[in-house]
Amino acid sequence: MIAIPVDIPGQASVVVVARGALENLAAILTTHGGSALPRRVLLCFDRNCTVHANQAARVLRAGGVTVTEFGLTATEDAKSASAVEAMWDAALAARLDRGDCFVALGGGLVGDLVGFAAATYLRGVRVVQIPTTLLAMVDAAIGGKTGINRTLPEGGLGKNLVGAFWQPSITIVDANTLRTLGKRELRAGLAECVKHGLIADLALFEDIRRDAEVLANNDESAIDRLLPRAISVKTAIVARDPLERGERAKLNLGHTFGHAIETIPTSTGRLLHGEAVAIGIVAAAAAAKSMQMLSADEEARIANTLENCGLPRMFTGATTANEVIRRMGFDKKNEGGKLRLILPRGLGACEIVENPPDSAVLAGLASIGIR
Ligand SMILES: NC(=O)c1ccc[n+]([C@@H]2O[C@H](COP(=O)([O-])OP(=O)(O)OC[C@H]3O[C@@H](n4cnc5c(N)ncnc54)[C@H](O)[C@@H]3O)[C@@H](O)[C@H]2O)c1
């Protein structure tokens, strides 16, 4: 078992990484959860993870906890205020008080939703994150960003526009839960791992580049080597900048382009979040190259690594540069009406670029097939 601290003053948290952790859930919560086991738990879970939720519920009940189960559908349309209201009402019906706890068991979508419900219920109760996708294990379930989507004024879904920072009391990563995850969803998580390498850890990026094919096929020892390293990039940045006043924005590499295209249908249906991030990273790399922040060779290495991880590098939907730029205008990082992009500066480092030139944005969009 590896315990990675998240040293935020006054809101310290920990990420526990262990295969089989779910079977020891009650013991892990008692040892690492920062306080005694809660009396009552609202166990909010992704319906596609019912088998893992049943295991968690059984172990908690055996530890004397009263568990109320609440199933959720993991779609971006369901990441909504009405889902949060339903959780508040379920918590009220179960008589949860401030000493009790929400548990979020699922991918990033469920984690964001349940985190927001916990942040607002009784003005905030504890939340335990149990991520079941690679993406949530290395990213979404760490650092306390919670929230829901909203419809944009002129149409389209605006991602994560309402939410709160609410640190989990503990994040429990049991990679055995990945055994039921589809290959496509697993690969989507590799996009965030590549991102972590690119922004802060060149050796991590190079190792993913080398192991891309085995990682994309859920090789368990490769995944076990990857998890603590990719998680540590996130925990270190979050500990230094929990409220995203500066450095934490770097974790959004690929996300400004990515969020703008994520909810536009493609020729093969909707993109997963990690797929949109992969395409967004390709666009960010092209924008960086056009600003002489990246060489052509480095740009190619980034795109090839993502491709070898089984991720898309082009956007295949019907849209225009103007429409995507309109959507990018709603990005949360923007200030004073000015666009902010996170762009790689070589491999293993990146910069926040205020008001990038139109030529860089257009070069980024052209590189992913949008004109
Ligand atoms: N809070 C943050 O810091 C942060 C960071 C990155 C992404 N996010 C958010 O996370 C969401 C994406 O998360 P995700 O990639 O984990 O996707 P997801 O939660 O949408 O899950 C992807 C799919 O996998 C299924 N699934 C999840 N775990 C499974 C398992 N173990 N077995 C079988 N099926 C399983 C889900 O039902 C869903 O169909 C987006 O909404 C994104 O905005 C948040």
The ligand as a MOL file (V3000), in Angstrom:
LIG
                    3D

  0  0  0     0  0            999 V3000
M  V30 BEGIN CTAB
M  V30 COUNTS 44 48 0 0 0
M  V30 BEGIN ATOM
M  V30 1 N -12.3670 17.3380 -10.8240 0
M  V30 2 C -11.3200 17.2920 -11.6120 0
M  V30 3 O -10.2350 17.7450 -11.2510 0
M  V30 4 C -11.4450 16.6270 -12.9450 0
M  V30 5 C -10.2970 16.3080 -13.6800 0
M  V30 6 C -10.4480 15.6360 -14.8920 0
M  V30 7 C -11.7250 15.2970 -15.3410 0
M  V30 8 N -12.8200 15.6350 -14.6080 0 CHG=1
M  V30 9 C -14.1620 15.2480 -15.0610 0
M  V30 10 O -14.2380 13.8500 -15.0450 0
M  V30 11 C -15.1660 13.3950 -16.0410 0
M  V30 12 C -14.5200 12.3000 -16.8630 0
M  V30 13 O -14.1840 11.2580 -15.9990 0
M  V30 14 P -13.8770 9.7810 -16.5010 0
M  V30 15 O -12.9830 9.8260 -17.6630 0
M  V30 16 O -13.4980 9.0440 -15.2990 0 CHG=-1
M  V30 17 O -15.2480 9.3350 -17.1290 0
M  V30 18 P -16.6590 8.8850 -16.5630 0
M  V30 19 O -16.8030 9.1080 -15.1370 0
M  V30 20 O -17.6340 9.5360 -17.4960 0
M  V30 21 O -16.6140 7.3210 -16.8630 0
M  V30 22 C -16.4310 6.8480 -18.1930 0
M  V30 23 C -17.3100 5.6370 -18.4360 0
M  V30 24 O -16.7760 4.5160 -17.7360 0
M  V30 25 C -17.7830 3.9140 -16.9100 0
M  V30 26 N -17.0530 3.3640 -15.7600 0
M  V30 27 C -16.3910 4.0420 -14.7970 0
M  V30 28 N -15.6860 3.1950 -14.0350 0
M  V30 29 C -15.9240 1.9470 -14.5070 0
M  V30 30 C -15.4580 0.6520 -14.1370 0
M  V30 31 N -14.5350 0.4660 -13.1870 0
M  V30 32 N -15.9430 -0.4090 -14.8060 0
M  V30 33 C -16.8240 -0.2300 -15.8440 0
M  V30 34 N -17.2490 0.9660 -16.2640 0
M  V30 35 C -16.8140 2.0480 -15.5950 0
M  V30 36 C -18.7520 5.0210 -16.6380 0
M  V30 37 O -20.0230 4.5420 -16.3200 0
M  V30 38 C -18.7430 5.7820 -17.9590 0
M  V30 39 O -19.5900 5.1430 -18.8710 0
M  V30 40 C -15.5330 14.5940 -16.8610 0
M  V30 41 O -16.8240 15.0170 -16.5030 0
M  V30 42 C -14.4850 15.6270 -16.4730 0
M  V30 43 O -14.9830 16.9420 -16.5750 0
M  V30 44 C -12.6950 16.2700 -13.4280 0
M  V30 END ATOM
M  V30 BEGIN BOND
M  V30 1 1 1 2
M  V30 2 2 2 3
M  V30 3 1 2 4
M  V30 4 1 4 5
M  V30 5 2 4 44
M  V30 6 2 5 6
M  V30 7 1 6 7
M  V30 8 2 7 8
M  V30 9 1 8 9
M  V30 10 1 8 44
M  V30 11 1 9 10
M  V30 12 1 9 42
M  V30 13 1 10 11
M  V30 14 1 11 12
M  V30 15 1 11 40
M  V30 16 1 12 13
M  V30 17 1 13 14
M  V30 18 2 14 15
M  V30 19 1 14 16
M  V30 20 1 14 17
M  V30 21 1 17 18
M  V30 22 2 18 19
M  V30 23 1 18 20
M  V30 24 1 18 21
M  V30 25 1 21 22
M  V30 26 1 22 23
M  V30 27 1 23 24
M  V30 28 1 23 38
M  V30 29 1 24 25
M  V30 30 1 25 26
M  V30 31 1 25 36
M  V30 32 1 26 27
M  V30 33 1 26 35
M  V30 34 2 27 28
M  V30 35 1 28 29
M  V30 36 1 29 30
M  V30 37 2 29 35
M  V30 38 1 30 31
M  V30 39 2 30 32
M  V30 40 1 32 33
M  V30 41 2 33 34
M  V30 42 1 34 35
M  V30 43 1 36 37
M  V30 44 1 36 38
M  V30 45 1 38 39
M  V30 46 1 40 41
M  V30 47 1 40 42
M  V30 48 1 42 43
M  V30 END BOND
M  V30 END CTAB
M  END
